[in-house]
Amino acid sequence: MRAVGAFTWSVVQDALHRKVFYAILAFAVVLMLLTPFLPSADVGVQIDLMREAALGLTSIMAFLLAIIMGTTIIQGELGRRTLYNTLSKPVRRWQYYLGKYIGIVIVVAIALAVSFVVLILFILTKFGVFNPGLAKALLAILFESMVLISIAMLVSVYLSPVIGILLTGLFYVLCHVKGDFLYRGMTEAGQNPVVKAVSGFFYYLLPNLERFNINETIAHGEKVFEVGALELFLLFSIAVAFTAAFIILGSYLFSRRDL
């Protein structure tokens, strides 16, 4: 685990020295601070709109960090040829792979923590409302990011960053529409067996990332249903299950790659 920790820390250090990390974080924070200028009917609605818009921007920020770092972490070191020097040392490839994954997760968590502090302080300053419950939505965003990072690293083992970003983006979209689009394709495709088979295959294969989208519920004060510890644990369990599967597969493919 010492080797895994070393690789993890190297990712965090590298990210904190890169302009892209601060650019994405600053972009999200600036837009977050501009959300109060959205049209609103009254103060209550304005708070809800601001929280929903801010959480949406935070989701986008986490998505960008996850796919950009996930798809470039291996290919970037291959391009700089630093990966060969690393793997020539007495370390296993799975240690390198797992360490890089954990490092990216920590970087995304840091960005989410900064966003959380900015958001609750801004709401407290502008509306006089202390809203620590927003942490629930940010935890769900982090859990979703864990899955996205694992799939981004998986596709980047053999594919270029551009293709990896496109495939991870497609994965994200399919996993969010699976409960509606894919389900209808599987059950309402008429007599077309190909459409049914393809829709059913992806429906059961892909995780339902829409489960992690609790931004609207949290933004509106959990009026529809309350997100408790059990719901968060369920989301965490789903994320860990799919993440573990993708990391195991990615580590295996990475260990088999001829470098």
ChimeraX commands (.cxc) that place a marker at each C-alpha (Angstrom):
marker #1 position 0.00,0.00,0.00 radius 0.5
marker #1 position 2.99,2.29,0.36 radius 0.5
marker #1 position 3.48,2.20,-3.40 radius 0.5
marker #1 position -0.23,2.88,-3.97 radius 0.5
marker #1 position -0.02,5.84,-1.59 radius 0.5
marker #1 position 3.01,7.22,-3.41 radius 0.5
marker #1 position 1.22,7.12,-6.75 radius 0.5
marker #1 position -1.87,8.67,-5.16 radius 0.5
marker #1 position 0.09,11.55,-3.70 radius 0.5
marker #1 position 1.88,12.16,-7.01 radius 0.5
marker #1 position -1.47,12.65,-8.74 radius 0.5
marker #1 position -2.68,15.11,-6.10 radius 0.5
marker #1 position 0.57,17.07,-6.25 radius 0.5
marker #1 position 0.54,17.17,-10.02 radius 0.5
marker #1 position -3.11,18.28,-10.18 radius 0.5
marker #1 position -2.55,21.09,-7.66 radius 0.5
marker #1 position 0.22,22.42,-9.88 radius 0.5
marker #1 position -1.79,22.32,-13.10 radius 0.5
marker #1 position -3.66,25.35,-14.42 radius 0.5
marker #1 position -6.51,23.25,-15.80 radius 0.5
marker #1 position -7.56,22.22,-12.28 radius 0.5
marker #1 position -7.80,25.82,-11.08 radius 0.5
marker #1 position -9.38,26.96,-14.36 radius 0.5
marker #1 position -12.23,24.45,-14.11 radius 0.5
marker #1 position -12.71,25.15,-10.40 radius 0.5
marker #1 position -12.65,28.92,-10.86 radius 0.5
marker #1 position -15.07,28.73,-13.80 radius 0.5
marker #1 position -17.56,26.75,-11.73 radius 0.5
marker #1 position -17.23,29.03,-8.69 radius 0.5
marker #1 position -17.64,32.24,-10.73 radius 0.5
marker #1 position -20.77,30.93,-12.45 radius 0.5
marker #1 position -22.04,29.75,-9.07 radius 0.5
marker #1 position -21.69,33.28,-7.68 radius 0.5
marker #1 position -23.61,34.65,-10.66 radius 0.5
marker #1 position -26.65,32.41,-10.15 radius 0.5
marker #1 position -28.50,34.93,-7.90 radius 0.5
marker #1 position -29.01,37.09,-10.98 radius 0.5
marker #1 position -31.39,34.47,-12.36 radius 0.5
marker #1 position -35.00,35.77,-12.60 radius 0.5
marker #1 position -37.09,34.75,-9.62 radius 0.5
marker #1 position -40.53,35.29,-8.21 radius 0.5
marker #1 position -39.56,35.74,-4.57 radius 0.5
marker #1 position -36.70,35.13,-2.17 radius 0.5
marker #1 position -37.69,31.53,-1.45 radius 0.5
marker #1 position -37.75,30.63,-5.13 radius 0.5
marker #1 position -34.48,32.47,-5.67 radius 0.5
marker #1 position -32.75,30.39,-3.01 radius 0.5
marker #1 position -34.04,27.16,-4.55 radius 0.5
marker #1 position -33.01,28.23,-8.06 radius 0.5
marker #1 position -29.58,29.27,-6.89 radius 0.5
marker #1 position -28.99,26.02,-5.04 radius 0.5
marker #1 position -30.17,23.94,-7.99 radius 0.5
marker #1 position -28.11,25.89,-10.52 radius 0.5
marker #1 position -25.03,25.84,-8.27 radius 0.5
marker #1 position -25.29,22.09,-7.73 radius 0.5
marker #1 position -25.72,21.60,-11.48 radius 0.5
marker #1 position -22.55,23.61,-12.13 radius 0.5
marker #1 position -20.73,21.59,-9.49 radius 0.5
marker #1 position -21.81,18.38,-11.24 radius 0.5
marker #1 position -20.42,19.68,-14.53 radius 0.5
marker #1 position -17.15,20.65,-12.84 radius 0.5
marker #1 position -16.77,17.17,-11.32 radius 0.5
marker #1 position -17.65,15.56,-14.66 radius 0.5
marker #1 position -14.99,17.57,-16.49 radius 0.5
marker #1 position -12.31,16.84,-13.90 radius 0.5
marker #1 position -13.19,13.15,-13.84 radius 0.5
marker #1 position -13.08,12.55,-17.59 radius 0.5
marker #1 position -10.15,14.86,-18.38 radius 0.5
marker #1 position -7.90,13.51,-15.64 radius 0.5
marker #1 position -9.12,9.94,-16.02 radius 0.5
marker #1 position -8.48,9.76,-19.76 radius 0.5
marker #1 position -5.11,11.57,-19.72 radius 0.5
marker #1 position -3.40,10.16,-16.63 radius 0.5
marker #1 position -1.96,7.06,-18.34 radius 0.5
marker #1 position -1.64,8.36,-21.89 radius 0.5
marker #1 position 0.01,11.54,-20.63 radius 0.5
marker #1 position 2.76,9.62,-18.87 radius 0.5
marker #1 position 3.15,7.40,-21.89 radius 0.5
marker #1 position 3.62,10.46,-24.08 radius 0.5
marker #1 position 6.20,11.92,-21.68 radius 0.5
marker #1 position 7.78,8.46,-21.37 radius 0.5
marker #1 position 7.81,8.79,-17.56 radius 0.5
marker #1 position 5.65,5.67,-17.27 radius 0.5
marker #1 position 8.50,3.45,-18.47 radius 0.5
marker #1 position 10.80,4.76,-15.76 radius 0.5
marker #1 position 8.10,4.25,-13.12 radius 0.5
marker #1 position 7.32,0.68,-14.13 radius 0.5
marker #1 position 11.00,-0.22,-14.27 radius 0.5
marker #1 position 11.04,0.06,-10.47 radius 0.5
marker #1 position 9.90,-2.78,-8.19 radius 0.5
marker #1 position 6.19,-1.90,-8.34 radius 0.5
marker #1 position 3.27,-3.81,-9.77 radius 0.5
marker #1 position 1.08,-2.31,-12.47 radius 0.5
marker #1 position -2.07,-2.70,-10.40 radius 0.5
marker #1 position -0.45,-0.58,-7.67 radius 0.5
marker #1 position 0.25,2.14,-10.20 radius 0.5
marker #1 position -3.27,1.91,-11.64 radius 0.5
marker #1 position -5.04,1.91,-8.28 radius 0.5
marker #1 position -2.87,4.72,-6.91 radius 0.5
marker #1 position -3.62,6.93,-9.90 radius 0.5
marker #1 position -7.34,6.24,-9.55 radius 0.5
marker #1 position -7.43,7.12,-5.85 radius 0.5
marker #1 position -5.42,10.26,-6.56 radius 0.5
marker #1 position -7.96,11.50,-9.12 radius 0.5
marker #1 position -10.82,10.77,-6.72 radius 0.5
marker #1 position -9.07,12.85,-4.04 radius 0.5
marker #1 position -8.55,15.73,-6.47 radius 0.5
marker #1 position -12.26,15.73,-7.38 radius 0.5
marker #1 position -13.14,15.54,-3.68 radius 0.5
marker #1 position -10.95,18.60,-2.99 radius 0.5
marker #1 position -12.71,20.55,-5.74 radius 0.5
marker #1 position -16.12,19.54,-4.37 radius 0.5
marker #1 position -15.08,20.54,-0.84 radius 0.5
marker #1 position -14.04,23.99,-2.05 radius 0.5
marker #1 position -17.32,24.36,-3.94 radius 0.5
marker #1 position -19.26,23.33,-0.84 radius 0.5
marker #1 position -17.55,25.93,1.36 radius 0.5
marker #1 position -18.08,28.66,-1.23 radius 0.5
marker #1 position -21.72,27.73,-1.71 radius 0.5
marker #1 position -22.78,27.55,1.94 radius 0.5
marker #1 position -20.91,30.78,2.78 radius 0.5
marker #1 position -22.47,32.59,-0.16 radius 0.5
marker #1 position -25.99,31.43,0.73 radius 0.5
marker #1 position -25.39,32.36,4.36 radius 0.5
marker #1 position -24.11,35.82,3.40 radius 0.5
marker #1 position -26.81,36.62,0.84 radius 0.5
marker #1 position -29.88,34.97,2.37 radius 0.5
marker #1 position -28.93,34.38,5.99 radius 0.5
marker #1 position -29.57,30.64,5.59 radius 0.5
marker #1 position -27.08,28.03,6.77 radius 0.5
marker #1 position -27.52,25.00,4.54 radius 0.5
marker #1 position -25.08,22.16,5.42 radius 0.5
marker #1 position -27.53,19.65,3.88 radius 0.5
marker #1 position -26.05,20.53,0.50 radius 0.5
marker #1 position -23.23,18.16,1.41 radius 0.5
marker #1 position -25.58,15.27,0.59 radius 0.5
marker #1 position -25.78,16.33,-3.06 radius 0.5
marker #1 position -22.02,16.81,-3.23 radius 0.5
marker #1 position -21.47,13.34,-1.82 radius 0.5
marker #1 position -23.73,11.90,-4.52 radius 0.5
marker #1 position -21.74,13.85,-7.14 radius 0.5
marker #1 position -18.52,12.39,-5.72 radius 0.5
marker #1 position -19.94,8.86,-5.85 radius 0.5
marker #1 position -20.91,9.35,-9.48 radius 0.5
marker #1 position -17.45,10.76,-10.22 radius 0.5
marker #1 position -15.90,7.61,-8.78 radius 0.5
marker #1 position -17.68,5.56,-11.45 radius 0.5
marker #1 position -16.80,8.03,-14.23 radius 0.5
marker #1 position -13.12,8.09,-13.28 radius 0.5
marker #1 position -12.95,4.28,-13.27 radius 0.5
marker #1 position -14.51,4.02,-16.74 radius 0.5
marker #1 position -12.36,6.90,-18.07 radius 0.5
marker #1 position -9.18,5.16,-16.94 radius 0.5
marker #1 position -10.43,1.85,-18.33 radius 0.5
marker #1 position -10.92,3.20,-21.86 radius 0.5
marker #1 position -7.66,5.14,-21.69 radius 0.5
marker #1 position -5.56,1.98,-21.28 radius 0.5
marker #1 position -5.54,1.49,-25.05 radius 0.5
marker #1 position -7.28,4.57,-26.49 radius 0.5
marker #1 position -6.19,8.17,-26.96 radius 0.5
marker #1 position -7.50,10.91,-24.63 radius 0.5
marker #1 position -9.82,12.36,-27.30 radius 0.5
marker #1 position -11.49,9.02,-28.00 radius 0.5
marker #1 position -11.52,8.27,-24.28 radius 0.5
marker #1 position -13.33,11.54,-23.52 radius 0.5
marker #1 position -15.90,10.83,-26.24 radius 0.5
marker #1 position -16.54,7.29,-25.01 radius 0.5
marker #1 position -16.76,8.35,-21.38 radius 0.5
marker #1 position -19.16,11.13,-22.34 radius 0.5
marker #1 position -21.28,8.60,-24.24 radius 0.5
marker #1 position -21.19,6.29,-21.21 radius 0.5
marker #1 position -22.37,9.19,-19.02 radius 0.5
marker #1 position -25.29,10.02,-21.32 radius 0.5
marker #1 position -26.39,6.38,-21.73 radius 0.5
marker #1 position -26.25,5.79,-17.98 radius 0.5
marker #1 position -28.46,8.81,-17.35 radius 0.5
marker #1 position -31.09,7.92,-19.96 radius 0.5
marker #1 position -31.02,4.19,-19.30 radius 0.5
marker #1 position -34.08,4.25,-17.06 radius 0.5
marker #1 position -36.18,5.93,-19.76 radius 0.5
marker #1 position -34.74,5.59,-23.26 radius 0.5
marker #1 position -33.15,2.15,-22.96 radius 0.5
marker #1 position -36.05,0.72,-20.99 radius 0.5
marker #1 position -38.54,1.80,-23.63 radius 0.5
marker #1 position -36.29,0.42,-26.35 radius 0.5
marker #1 position -36.19,-2.89,-24.52 radius 0.5
marker #1 position -39.93,-3.12,-23.86 radius 0.5
marker #1 position -41.60,-1.08,-26.61 radius 0.5
marker #1 position -39.53,-1.85,-29.68 radius 0.5
marker #1 position -42.33,-3.68,-31.46 radius 0.5
marker #1 position -41.20,-6.78,-33.28 radius 0.5
marker #1 position -37.64,-5.59,-33.88 radius 0.5
marker #1 position -35.47,-8.12,-32.00 radius 0.5
marker #1 position -32.23,-6.24,-32.72 radius 0.5
marker #1 position -33.40,-3.04,-31.02 radius 0.5
marker #1 position -34.73,-5.04,-28.09 radius 0.5
marker #1 position -31.52,-7.04,-27.74 radius 0.5
marker #1 position -29.20,-4.01,-27.94 radius 0.5
marker #1 position -31.35,-1.94,-25.56 radius 0.5
marker #1 position -31.64,-4.82,-23.10 radius 0.5
marker #1 position -27.89,-5.51,-23.22 radius 0.5
marker #1 position -26.95,-1.94,-22.32 radius 0.5
marker #1 position -29.83,-1.59,-19.87 radius 0.5
marker #1 position -28.58,-4.43,-17.69 radius 0.5
marker #1 position -24.88,-3.76,-18.28 radius 0.5
marker #1 position -24.71,-0.04,-17.46 radius 0.5
marker #1 position -25.18,1.55,-14.03 radius 0.5
marker #1 position -28.11,3.91,-13.56 radius 0.5
marker #1 position -26.28,7.18,-12.92 radius 0.5
marker #1 position -29.57,9.06,-12.70 radius 0.5
marker #1 position -29.86,7.61,-9.19 radius 0.5
marker #1 position -27.02,9.90,-8.15 radius 0.5
marker #1 position -28.82,12.99,-9.41 radius 0.5
marker #1 position -30.38,14.28,-6.20 radius 0.5
marker #1 position -29.54,17.93,-6.90 radius 0.5
marker #1 position -33.16,19.03,-7.40 radius 0.5
marker #1 position -34.34,17.21,-4.28 radius 0.5
marker #1 position -31.64,18.76,-2.10 radius 0.5
marker #1 position -31.97,22.22,-3.67 radius 0.5
marker #1 position -35.68,22.34,-2.86 radius 0.5
marker #1 position -35.22,21.34,0.76 radius 0.5
marker #1 position -35.97,17.62,0.35 radius 0.5
marker #1 position -39.70,18.37,0.15 radius 0.5
marker #1 position -40.44,15.35,-2.06 radius 0.5
marker #1 position -38.43,12.84,-0.01 radius 0.5
marker #1 position -35.65,13.03,2.54 radius 0.5
marker #1 position -32.21,11.78,1.61 radius 0.5
marker #1 position -30.99,10.00,4.71 radius 0.5
marker #1 position -27.97,7.93,5.66 radius 0.5
marker #1 position -29.50,4.77,4.21 radius 0.5
marker #1 position -30.04,6.36,0.78 radius 0.5
marker #1 position -26.49,7.74,0.74 radius 0.5
marker #1 position -25.09,4.35,1.77 radius 0.5
marker #1 position -27.03,2.72,-1.07 radius 0.5
marker #1 position -25.58,5.19,-3.58 radius 0.5
marker #1 position -22.11,4.61,-2.16 radius 0.5
marker #1 position -22.54,0.84,-2.43 radius 0.5
marker #1 position -23.64,1.09,-6.07 radius 0.5
marker #1 position -20.67,3.31,-6.87 radius 0.5
marker #1 position -18.19,1.00,-5.14 radius 0.5
marker #1 position -19.60,-2.10,-6.86 radius 0.5
marker #1 position -19.30,-0.69,-10.39 radius 0.5
marker #1 position -16.03,1.08,-9.61 radius 0.5
marker #1 position -14.45,-2.13,-8.32 radius 0.5
marker #1 position -15.52,-4.00,-11.47 radius 0.5
marker #1 position -14.11,-1.33,-13.79 radius 0.5
marker #1 position -10.87,-1.01,-11.81 radius 0.5
marker #1 position -10.29,-4.76,-11.80 radius 0.5
marker #1 position -10.90,-4.93,-15.55 radius 0.5
marker #1 position -8.77,-1.85,-16.20 radius 0.5
marker #1 position -5.91,-3.17,-14.05 radius 0.5
marker #1 position -6.02,-6.49,-15.88 radius 0.5
marker #1 position -5.93,-4.84,-19.31 radius 0.5
marker #1 position -3.16,-2.51,-18.20 radius 0.5
marker #1 position -1.10,-5.43,-16.91 radius 0.5
marker #1 position -1.55,-7.19,-20.25 radius 0.5
marker #1 position -0.57,-4.19,-22.35 radius 0.5
marker #1 position 2.79,-4.43,-24.04 radius 0.5
marker #1 position 4.72,-1.31,-23.09 radius 0.5
marker link #1:1,2 radius 0.2
marker link #1:2,3 radius 0.2
marker link #1:3,4 radius 0.2
marker link #1:4,5 radius 0.2
marker link #1:5,6 radius 0.2
marker link #1:6,7 radius 0.2
marker link #1:7,8 radius 0.2
marker link #1:8,9 radius 0.2
marker link #1:9,10 radius 0.2
marker link #1:10,11 radius 0.2
marker link #1:11,12 radius 0.2
marker link #1:12,13 radius 0.2
marker link #1:13,14 radius 0.2
marker link #1:14,15 radius 0.2
marker link #1:15,16 radius 0.2
marker link #1:16,17 radius 0.2
marker link #1:17,18 radius 0.2
marker link #1:18,19 radius 0.2
marker link #1:19,20 radius 0.2
marker link #1:20,21 radius 0.2
marker link #1:21,22 radius 0.2
marker link #1:22,23 radius 0.2
marker link #1:23,24 radius 0.2
marker link #1:24,25 radius 0.2
marker link #1:25,26 radius 0.2
marker link #1:26,27 radius 0.2
marker link #1:27,28 radius 0.2
marker link #1:28,29 radius 0.2
marker link #1:29,30 radius 0.2
marker link #1:30,31 radius 0.2
marker link #1:31,32 radius 0.2
marker link #1:32,33 radius 0.2
marker link #1:33,34 radius 0.2
marker link #1:34,35 radius 0.2
marker link #1:35,36 radius 0.2
marker link #1:36,37 radius 0.2
marker link #1:37,38 radius 0.2
marker link #1:38,39 radius 0.2
marker link #1:39,40 radius 0.2
marker link #1:40,41 radius 0.2
marker link #1:41,42 radius 0.2
marker link #1:42,43 radius 0.2
marker link #1:43,44 radius 0.2
marker link #1:44,45 radius 0.2
marker link #1:45,46 radius 0.2
marker link #1:46,47 radius 0.2
marker link #1:47,48 radius 0.2
marker link #1:48,49 radius 0.2
marker link #1:49,50 radius 0.2
marker link #1:50,51 radius 0.2
marker link #1:51,52 radius 0.2
marker link #1:52,53 radius 0.2
marker link #1:53,54 radius 0.2
marker link #1:54,55 radius 0.2
marker link #1:55,56 radius 0.2
marker link #1:56,57 radius 0.2
marker link #1:57,58 radius 0.2
marker link #1:58,59 radius 0.2
marker link #1:59,60 radius 0.2
marker link #1:60,61 radius 0.2
marker link #1:61,62 radius 0.2
marker link #1:62,63 radius 0.2
marker link #1:63,64 radius 0.2
marker link #1:64,65 radius 0.2
marker link #1:65,66 radius 0.2
marker link #1:66,67 radius 0.2
marker link #1:67,68 radius 0.2
marker link #1:68,69 radius 0.2
marker link #1:69,70 radius 0.2
marker link #1:70,71 radius 0.2
marker link #1:71,72 radius 0.2
marker link #1:72,73 radius 0.2
marker link #1:73,74 radius 0.2
marker link #1:74,75 radius 0.2
marker link #1:75,76 radius 0.2
marker link #1:76,77 radius 0.2
marker link #1:77,78 radius 0.2
marker link #1:78,79 radius 0.2
marker link #1:79,80 radius 0.2
marker link #1:80,81 radius 0.2
marker link #1:81,82 radius 0.2
marker link #1:82,83 radius 0.2
marker link #1:83,84 radius 0.2
marker link #1:84,85 radius 0.2
marker link #1:85,86 radius 0.2
marker link #1:86,87 radius 0.2
marker link #1:87,88 radius 0.2
marker link #1:88,89 radius 0.2
marker link #1:89,90 radius 0.2
marker link #1:90,91 radius 0.2
marker link #1:91,92 radius 0.2
marker link #1:92,93 radius 0.2
marker link #1:93,94 radius 0.2
marker link #1:94,95 radius 0.2
marker link #1:95,96 radius 0.2
marker link #1:96,97 radius 0.2
marker link #1:97,98 radius 0.2
marker link #1:98,99 radius 0.2
marker link #1:99,100 radius 0.2
marker link #1:100,101 radius 0.2
marker link #1:101,102 radius 0.2
marker link #1:102,103 radius 0.2
marker link #1:103,104 radius 0.2
marker link #1:104,105 radius 0.2
marker link #1:105,106 radius 0.2
marker link #1:106,107 radius 0.2
marker link #1:107,108 radius 0.2
marker link #1:108,109 radius 0.2
marker link #1:109,110 radius 0.2
marker link #1:110,111 radius 0.2
marker link #1:111,112 radius 0.2
marker link #1:112,113 radius 0.2
marker link #1:113,114 radius 0.2
marker link #1:114,115 radius 0.2
marker link #1:115,116 radius 0.2
marker link #1:116,117 radius 0.2
marker link #1:117,118 radius 0.2
marker link #1:118,119 radius 0.2
marker link #1:119,120 radius 0.2
marker link #1:120,121 radius 0.2
marker link #1:121,122 radius 0.2
marker link #1:122,123 radius 0.2
marker link #1:123,124 radius 0.2
marker link #1:124,125 radius 0.2
marker link #1:125,126 radius 0.2
marker link #1:126,127 radius 0.2
marker link #1:127,128 radius 0.2
marker link #1:128,129 radius 0.2
marker link #1:129,130 radius 0.2
marker link #1:130,131 radius 0.2
marker link #1:131,132 radius 0.2
marker link #1:132,133 radius 0.2
marker link #1:133,134 radius 0.2
marker link #1:134,135 radius 0.2
marker link #1:135,136 radius 0.2
marker link #1:136,137 radius 0.2
marker link #1:137,138 radius 0.2
marker link #1:138,139 radius 0.2
marker link #1:139,140 radius 0.2
marker link #1:140,141 radius 0.2
marker link #1:141,142 radius 0.2
marker link #1:142,143 radius 0.2
marker link #1:143,144 radius 0.2
marker link #1:144,145 radius 0.2
marker link #1:145,146 radius 0.2
marker link #1:146,147 radius 0.2
marker link #1:147,148 radius 0.2
marker link #1:148,149 radius 0.2
marker link #1:149,150 radius 0.2
marker link #1:150,151 radius 0.2
marker link #1:151,152 radius 0.2
marker link #1:152,153 radius 0.2
marker link #1:153,154 radius 0.2
marker link #1:154,155 radius 0.2
marker link #1:155,156 radius 0.2
marker link #1:156,157 radius 0.2
marker link #1:157,158 radius 0.2
marker link #1:158,159 radius 0.2
marker link #1:159,160 radius 0.2
marker link #1:160,161 radius 0.2
marker link #1:161,162 radius 0.2
marker link #1:162,163 radius 0.2
marker link #1:163,164 radius 0.2
marker link #1:164,165 radius 0.2
marker link #1:165,166 radius 0.2
marker link #1:166,167 radius 0.2
marker link #1:167,168 radius 0.2
marker link #1:168,169 radius 0.2
marker link #1:169,170 radius 0.2
marker link #1:170,171 radius 0.2
marker link #1:171,172 radius 0.2
marker link #1:172,173 radius 0.2
marker link #1:173,174 radius 0.2
marker link #1:174,175 radius 0.2
marker link #1:175,176 radius 0.2
marker link #1:176,177 radius 0.2
marker link #1:177,178 radius 0.2
marker link #1:178,179 radius 0.2
marker link #1:179,180 radius 0.2
marker link #1:180,181 radius 0.2
marker link #1:181,182 radius 0.2
marker link #1:182,183 radius 0.2
marker link #1:183,184 radius 0.2
marker link #1:184,185 radius 0.2
marker link #1:185,186 radius 0.2
marker link #1:186,187 radius 0.2
marker link #1:187,188 radius 0.2
marker link #1:188,189 radius 0.2
marker link #1:189,190 radius 0.2
marker link #1:190,191 radius 0.2
marker link #1:191,192 radius 0.2
marker link #1:192,193 radius 0.2
marker link #1:193,194 radius 0.2
marker link #1:194,195 radius 0.2
marker link #1:195,196 radius 0.2
marker link #1:196,197 radius 0.2
marker link #1:197,198 radius 0.2
marker link #1:198,199 radius 0.2
marker link #1:199,200 radius 0.2
marker link #1:200,201 radius 0.2
marker link #1:201,202 radius 0.2
marker link #1:202,203 radius 0.2
marker link #1:203,204 radius 0.2
marker link #1:204,205 radius 0.2
marker link #1:205,206 radius 0.2
marker link #1:206,207 radius 0.2
marker link #1:207,208 radius 0.2
marker link #1:208,209 radius 0.2
marker link #1:209,210 radius 0.2
marker link #1:210,211 radius 0.2
marker link #1:211,212 radius 0.2
marker link #1:212,213 radius 0.2
marker link #1:213,214 radius 0.2
marker link #1:214,215 radius 0.2
marker link #1:215,216 radius 0.2
marker link #1:216,217 radius 0.2
marker link #1:217,218 radius 0.2
marker link #1:218,219 radius 0.2
marker link #1:219,220 radius 0.2
marker link #1:220,221 radius 0.2
marker link #1:221,222 radius 0.2
marker link #1:222,223 radius 0.2
marker link #1:223,224 radius 0.2
marker link #1:224,225 radius 0.2
marker link #1:225,226 radius 0.2
marker link #1:226,227 radius 0.2
marker link #1:227,228 radius 0.2
marker link #1:228,229 radius 0.2
marker link #1:229,230 radius 0.2
marker link #1:230,231 radius 0.2
marker link #1:231,232 radius 0.2
marker link #1:232,233 radius 0.2
marker link #1:233,234 radius 0.2
marker link #1:234,235 radius 0.2
marker link #1:235,236 radius 0.2
marker link #1:236,237 radius 0.2
marker link #1:237,238 radius 0.2
marker link #1:238,239 radius 0.2
marker link #1:239,240 radius 0.2
marker link #1:240,241 radius 0.2
marker link #1:241,242 radius 0.2
marker link #1:242,243 radius 0.2
marker link #1:243,244 radius 0.2
marker link #1:244,245 radius 0.2
marker link #1:245,246 radius 0.2
marker link #1:246,247 radius 0.2
marker link #1:247,248 radius 0.2
marker link #1:248,249 radius 0.2
marker link #1:249,250 radius 0.2
marker link #1:250,251 radius 0.2
marker link #1:251,252 radius 0.2
marker link #1:252,253 radius 0.2
marker link #1:253,254 radius 0.2
marker link #1:254,255 radius 0.2
marker link #1:255,256 radius 0.2
marker link #1:256,257 radius 0.2
marker link #1:257,258 radius 0.2
marker link #1:258,259 radius 0.2
view
